[in-house]
């Protein structure tokens, strides 16, 4: 998770995930969307890339979720692009 609050105005955080394949990426997105609804009462404003599952982008306003295939994550390198962002550790219970 990257904290963008000091360097961007379009959102506060990026949550960046990687799945092994299209189905796993879709399952990761489905669970993130479910937990955002259950725990924060939030639904995505928009979702792109779900059908192909190589890079799913979900916009929750303050939080933008990226679910990548390993190849797409390596290609786009968001952590490098946003290297001035602070890294936010994800608690173990949230990562399970």
N, CA, C and O of each residue as an XYZ file, in Angstrom:
384
protein
N       0.848     -1.162      0.000
C       0.000      0.000      0.000
C       0.894      1.224      0.000
O       1.866      1.293      0.751
N       0.561      2.195     -0.848
C       1.325      3.426     -0.936
C       0.473      4.596     -0.461
O      -0.696      4.715     -0.829
N       1.061      5.450      0.353
C       0.411      6.656      0.849
C       0.777      7.801     -0.095
O       1.930      8.230     -0.137
N      -0.199      8.290     -0.845
C       0.026      9.342     -1.842
C      -0.425     10.723     -1.361
O      -0.367     11.685     -2.126
N      -0.864     10.835     -0.131
C      -1.484     12.081      0.336
C      -0.596     13.311      0.178
O      -1.103     14.406     -0.064
N       0.717     13.152      0.310
C       1.609     14.306      0.219
C       2.068     14.592     -1.206
O       2.694     15.623     -1.455
N       1.762     13.688     -2.156
C       2.302     13.888     -3.507
C       1.248     13.856     -4.616
O       1.584     14.100     -5.775
N       0.004     13.567     -4.300
C      -1.044     13.500     -5.322
C      -2.343     14.069     -4.765
O      -2.566     14.080     -3.554
N      -3.189     14.536     -5.664
C      -4.466     15.100     -5.223
C      -5.665     14.250     -5.639
O      -6.782     14.516     -5.198
N      -5.459     13.237     -6.475
C      -6.581     12.451     -7.002
C      -7.002     11.302     -6.100
O      -8.116     10.795     -6.235
N      -6.137     10.877     -5.182
C      -6.481      9.845     -4.201
C      -5.472      9.895     -3.060
O      -4.440     10.561     -3.145
N      -5.799      9.175     -1.989
C      -4.911      9.144     -0.831
C      -3.981      7.930     -0.824
O      -2.823      8.027     -0.417
N      -4.502      6.782     -1.282
C      -3.731      5.541     -1.207
C      -3.878      4.712     -2.467
O      -4.919      4.736     -3.124
N      -2.818      3.975     -2.799
C      -2.850      2.894     -3.781
C      -2.701      1.589     -3.005
O      -1.793      1.452     -2.184
N      -3.575      0.646     -3.259
C      -3.389     -0.722     -2.787
C      -2.977     -1.522     -4.011
O      -3.726     -1.589     -4.986
N      -1.800     -2.129     -3.973
C      -1.256     -2.845     -5.125
C      -1.123     -4.314     -4.760
O      -0.468     -4.665     -3.779
N      -1.758     -5.176     -5.567
C      -1.770     -6.621     -5.328
C      -1.337     -7.345     -6.599
O      -1.426     -6.806     -7.701
N      -0.872     -8.567     -6.421
C      -0.516     -9.407     -7.556
C      -1.112    -10.790     -7.370
O      -0.986    -11.397     -6.307
N      -1.760    -11.280     -8.413
C      -2.280    -12.639     -8.428
C      -1.519    -13.460     -9.456
O      -0.825    -12.905    -10.308
N      -1.644    -14.764     -9.381
C      -0.902    -15.658    -10.259
C      -1.512    -15.777    -11.654
O      -0.818    -16.103    -12.617
N      -2.822    -15.511    -11.755
C      -3.492    -15.677    -13.048
C      -4.784    -14.852    -13.056
O      -5.135    -14.216    -12.062
N      -5.479    -14.876    -14.187
C      -6.699    -14.085    -14.351
C      -7.739    -14.396    -13.281
O      -8.296    -13.483    -12.672
N      -7.998    -15.659    -13.055
C      -9.020    -16.032    -12.061
C      -8.644    -15.583    -10.660
O      -9.492    -15.101     -9.909
N      -7.376    -15.739    -10.307
C      -6.958    -15.306     -8.981
C      -7.058    -13.789     -8.853
O      -7.468    -13.285     -7.807
N      -6.691    -13.061     -9.894
C      -6.828    -11.602     -9.864
C      -8.288    -11.199     -9.679
O      -8.588    -10.291     -8.903
N      -9.181    -11.859    -10.378
C     -10.602    -11.564    -10.230
C     -11.087    -11.902     -8.828
O     -11.892    -11.168     -8.254
N     -10.600    -13.010     -8.273
C     -10.983    -13.395     -6.906
C     -10.445    -12.385     -5.886
O     -11.133    -12.047     -4.923
N      -9.230    -11.913     -6.097
C      -8.661    -10.887     -5.207
C      -9.528     -9.642     -5.271
O      -9.895     -9.085     -4.237
N      -9.859     -9.200     -6.485
C     -10.701     -8.015     -6.616
C     -12.061     -8.220     -5.940
O     -12.541     -7.352     -5.211
N     -12.667     -9.372     -6.194
C     -13.979     -9.649     -5.606
C     -13.932     -9.537     -4.083
O     -14.842     -8.979     -3.471
N     -12.875    -10.067     -3.475
C     -12.757    -10.028     -2.011
C     -12.480     -8.603     -1.513
O     -13.043     -8.183     -0.502
N     -11.628     -7.870     -2.210
C     -11.370     -6.474     -1.826
C     -12.665     -5.677     -1.883
O     -12.987     -4.943     -0.949
N     -13.412     -5.819     -2.983
C     -14.671     -5.093     -3.138
C     -15.666     -5.488     -2.040
O     -16.369     -4.636     -1.496
N     -15.718     -6.786     -1.722
C     -16.621     -7.271     -0.678
C     -16.248     -6.687      0.683
O     -17.116     -6.222      1.422
N     -14.961     -6.711      1.010
C     -14.514     -6.208      2.313
C     -14.657     -4.690      2.418
O     -14.958     -4.170      3.493
N     -14.446     -3.984      1.322
C     -14.654     -2.530      1.340
C     -16.112     -2.218      1.635
O     -16.410     -1.273      2.366
N     -17.022     -3.003      1.075
C     -18.454     -2.810      1.321
C     -18.798     -3.162      2.769
O     -19.478     -2.395      3.451
N     -18.327     -4.323      3.237
C     -18.650     -4.779      4.585
C     -18.022     -3.918      5.679
O     -18.687     -3.556      6.649
N     -16.745     -3.592      5.518
C     -16.023     -2.913      6.595
C     -16.075     -1.392      6.527
O     -16.005     -0.719      7.555
N     -16.197     -0.850      5.314
C     -16.166      0.609      5.179
C     -17.434      1.183      4.561
O     -17.592      2.401      4.482
N     -18.340      0.309      4.120
C     -19.561      0.784      3.483
C     -19.319      1.443      2.144
O     -20.132      2.247      1.689
N     -18.195      1.106      1.501
C     -17.798      1.730      0.238
C     -17.972      0.764     -0.930
O     -17.678     -0.426     -0.817
N     -18.451      1.291     -2.042
C     -18.470      0.537     -3.296
C     -17.618      1.296     -4.302
O     -17.479      2.516     -4.220
N     -17.059      0.570     -5.237
C     -16.178      1.184     -6.233
C     -16.946      2.169     -7.099
O     -18.064      1.894     -7.535
N     -16.335      3.312     -7.339
C     -16.898      4.306     -8.251
C     -16.781      3.823     -9.690
O     -17.650      4.091    -10.520
N     -15.694      3.105     -9.976
C     -15.501      2.502    -11.296
C     -14.521      1.346    -11.175
O     -13.684      1.305    -10.274
N     -14.649      0.406    -12.112
C     -13.765     -0.761    -12.177
C     -13.406     -0.959    -13.641
O     -14.277     -0.940    -14.511
N     -12.124     -1.148    -13.906
C     -11.660     -1.394    -15.268
C     -10.800     -2.645    -15.281
O     -10.101     -2.934    -14.309
N     -10.850     -3.390    -16.382
C      -9.964     -4.525    -16.594
C     -10.412     -5.837    -15.987
O      -9.687     -6.828    -16.081
N     -11.577     -5.879    -15.370
C     -12.015     -7.102    -14.690
C     -12.157     -8.270    -15.663
O     -11.758     -9.389    -15.343
N     -12.711     -8.026    -16.827
C     -12.978     -9.105    -17.780
C     -11.707     -9.859    -18.177
O     -11.707    -11.088    -18.246
N     -10.628     -9.123    -18.437
C      -9.379     -9.764    -18.855
C      -8.508    -10.175    -17.668
O      -7.743    -11.135    -17.758
N      -8.626     -9.456    -16.572
C      -7.954     -9.840    -15.335
C      -6.449     -9.688    -15.303
O      -5.808    -10.210    -14.391
N      -5.859     -8.993    -16.264
C      -4.409     -8.772    -16.253
C      -4.039     -7.601    -15.338
O      -3.024     -7.631    -14.642
N      -4.883     -6.576    -15.356
C      -4.721     -5.425    -14.479
C      -6.120     -4.917    -14.176
O      -6.768     -4.306    -15.025
N      -6.572     -5.171    -12.979
C      -7.882     -4.701    -12.550
C      -7.654     -3.436    -11.733
O      -6.878     -3.432    -10.777
N      -8.333     -2.375    -12.116
C      -8.211     -1.093    -11.448
C      -9.564     -0.739    -10.861
O     -10.553     -0.623    -11.585
N      -9.607     -0.568     -9.554
C     -10.839     -0.200     -8.875
C     -10.664      1.113     -8.143
O      -9.731      1.276     -7.357
N     -11.561      2.048     -8.400
C     -11.481      3.376     -7.813
C     -12.540      3.527     -6.724
O     -13.739      3.511     -7.002
N     -12.083      3.673     -5.488
C     -12.976      3.903     -4.361
C     -12.932      5.365     -3.906
O     -13.392      5.690     -2.812
N     -12.386      6.232     -4.736
C     -12.255      7.642     -4.372
C     -10.934      7.911     -3.702
O      -9.961      8.268     -4.367
N     -10.881      7.746     -2.387
C      -9.634      7.978     -1.651
C      -8.639      6.840     -1.811
O      -7.441      7.029     -1.600
N      -9.119      5.669     -2.180
C      -8.269      4.488     -2.354
C      -8.458      3.951     -3.770
O      -9.582      3.729     -4.220
N      -7.338      3.747     -4.463
C      -7.365      3.127     -5.787
C      -6.671      1.777     -5.662
O      -5.534      1.689     -5.200
N      -7.371      0.731     -6.079
C      -6.869     -0.638     -5.958
C      -6.384     -1.117     -7.322
O      -7.086     -0.984     -8.324
N      -5.180     -1.675     -7.348
C      -4.594     -2.246     -8.553
C      -4.344     -3.723     -8.285
O      -3.649     -4.067     -7.329
N      -4.898     -4.597     -9.110
C      -4.631     -6.032     -9.004
C      -3.988     -6.447    -10.318
O      -4.628     -6.419    -11.369
N      -2.721     -6.832    -10.254
C      -1.917     -7.114    -11.435
C      -1.599     -8.590    -11.606
O      -1.542     -9.346    -10.636
N      -1.393     -8.988    -12.863
C      -0.672    -10.229    -13.145
C       0.806     -9.911    -12.893
O       1.184     -8.739    -12.922
N       1.647    -10.911    -12.649
C       3.068    -10.631    -12.421
C       3.705     -9.860    -13.590
O       4.522     -8.966    -13.373
N       3.332    -10.208    -14.813
C       3.910     -9.548    -15.987
C       3.528     -8.071    -16.055
O       4.371     -7.218    -16.331
N       2.261     -7.775    -15.804
C       1.804     -6.381    -15.859
C       2.387     -5.560    -14.710
O       2.723     -4.389    -14.882
N       2.505     -6.183    -13.540
C       3.095     -5.446    -12.411
C       4.550     -5.115    -12.698
O       5.006     -4.009    -12.406
N       5.272     -6.055    -13.262
C       6.669     -5.824    -13.611
C       6.787     -4.754    -14.704
O       7.697     -3.925    -14.671
N       5.871     -4.776    -15.662
C       5.919     -3.827    -16.770
C       5.618     -2.394    -16.298
O       6.351     -1.468    -16.645
N       4.566     -2.208    -15.525
C       4.144     -0.867    -15.125
C       4.900     -0.309    -13.923
O       5.026      0.909    -13.795
N       5.400     -1.159    -13.052
C       6.248     -0.752    -11.929
C       5.727      0.490    -11.200
O       6.422      1.501    -11.104
N       4.503      0.400    -10.691
C       3.904      1.542    -10.004
C       4.715      1.991     -8.793
O       4.779      3.183     -8.491
N       5.331      1.044     -8.107
C       6.142      1.419     -6.945
C       7.319      2.299     -7.367
O       7.706      3.206     -6.629
N       7.882      2.044     -8.530
C       8.978      2.879     -9.032
C       8.440      4.223     -9.488
O       9.022      5.264     -9.185
N       7.333      4.205    -10.213
C       6.727      5.433    -10.715
C       6.330      6.364     -9.564
O       6.489      7.581     -9.664
N       5.818      5.794     -8.479
C       5.384      6.556     -7.318
C       6.368      6.385     -6.157
O       5.950      6.286     -5.004
N       7.648      6.352     -6.449
C       8.672      6.079     -5.438
C       8.730      7.113     -4.322
O       9.286      6.841     -3.258
N       8.164      8.296     -4.552
C       8.141      9.308     -3.495
C       7.025      9.073     -2.480
O       6.958      9.752     -1.455
N       6.153      8.114     -2.769
C       5.069      7.779     -1.838
C       5.622      6.996     -0.658
O       6.611      6.273     -0.782
N       4.978      7.149      0.475
C       5.368      6.383      1.657
C       4.748      4.992      1.567
O       3.587      4.832      1.188
N       5.543      3.998      1.921
C       5.062      2.618      1.976
C       4.297      2.435      3.279
O       4.782      2.802      4.350
N       3.091      1.862      3.180
C       2.258      1.607      4.360
C       2.166      0.098      4.544
O       1.598     -0.585      3.691
N       2.705     -0.440      5.627
C       2.606     -1.882      5.844
C       1.146     -2.309      5.997
O       0.357     -1.632      6.656
N       0.809     -3.414      5.394
C      -0.528     -3.973      5.518
C      -0.511     -4.939      6.704
O       0.326     -5.841      6.748
N      -1.416     -4.765      7.660
C      -1.430     -5.671      8.820
C      -1.616     -7.121      8.368
O      -2.350     -7.380      7.414
N      -0.960     -8.065      9.041
C      -1.054     -9.479      8.638
C      -2.486     -9.987      8.527
O      -2.786    -10.771      7.626
N      -3.381     -9.559      9.425
C      -4.754    -10.038      9.365
C      -5.487     -9.512      8.139
O      -6.440    -10.143      7.682
N      -5.068     -8.374      7.597
C      -5.692     -7.826      6.386
C      -5.141     -8.489      5.138
O      -5.807     -8.512      4.103
N      -3.943     -9.024      5.221
C      -3.318     -9.649      4.068
C      -3.718    -11.107      3.916
O      -3.458    -11.707      2.873
N      -4.338    -11.685      4.920
C      -4.692    -13.110      4.877
C      -5.942    -13.359      4.082
O      -6.373    -14.505      3.952
